[in-house]
Amino acid sequence: MQKIFTPHDERLSDYHLLKSKESPSEYFIADHEKTAVRLLKSDFEVKSVFCTEKYWLKHKDLIEKKLIDPNHCFVADKSIFEETIGFHVHQGFMAVGKQRWVEVKDLQFPILMINSIVDSENIGSILRNAAAFGIQSILFDSQSASPYLRRSVRVSMGAIFQLQIAKVTNLSTALIGFKEKGGNLISLALPKEDPQLVSKTKTIQTIGKPNNLVLIIGNEANGIEDHILETSDLIGYIPMQNKIDSLNVSHALAVALSHLL
């Protein structure tokens, strides 16, 4: 453990002014006690820990067991902690982990595909819901926000550490590959007027529990891209009442997974 006396300590570069910092990196921040503890308990590589003395004393054994070099645990008074990260906190406990991505060919069913979802908090909630209902793997396209953004990791409450995560520039190629492996491709979307799509549109409740599920969810405003809908085996929609025509994407995902898995 190393005591920190100034927010400008160069050893804290990963934690400096986090509120305005989302620079590309192979590392990520876990900035909530439960999330940081789950990172420490996972098989992810942990680069460092930054905390107040209260949390050092509380989690000392776990930190020392996980860190290869215990000197990469930095402890500061709360005022120094907050000045370093750039905002007030209720919990003074953070950790830096190394991002982990797998190859698309190694993803295991059931799989969730993310098409152009850009809100980091939505991504975090999606990760948590996916893990809760038994999704094994998540594939992101290049238009979607990274699941390793600080807010995404925080909102996921550490669920990301239980999932296989991959990214790809061309979802269509990945879809073809999943079909060749026996995947059942279901897009979660509102009913469409296109006759070719109407014929394969069902309520999510009537689809059943398909083997080798590949569930696709799309952009918060525009939904799933047309070429992906055309490639899908089925389009599932959630019937709604009282003139409500849509749900938040993470809420819709939870409803769908409760029926499909």
Buried (B, 14 or more C-beta within 10 A) or exposed (E): BEEBEEBEBEEBEBBBEBEEBBEEEEBBBBBBBEBBBBBBEBEBBBBBBBBBBEBBEBBBEBBEEBBEEBEBBBBBBEEBBBBBBBEEBEBBBBBBBEBBEBEBEEBEBBBBBBBBBEBBBBBBBBBBBBBBBEBBBBBBBEBBBBBBBBBBBBBBBBBBBBBBBBBBEEBBEBBEBBBEEEBBBBBBBBEBEEEEBEEBBBEBBEBEEBEBBBBBBBBBEEBBBEEBBBBBBBBBBBEEEEEEEEBEBBBBBBBBBEBBB
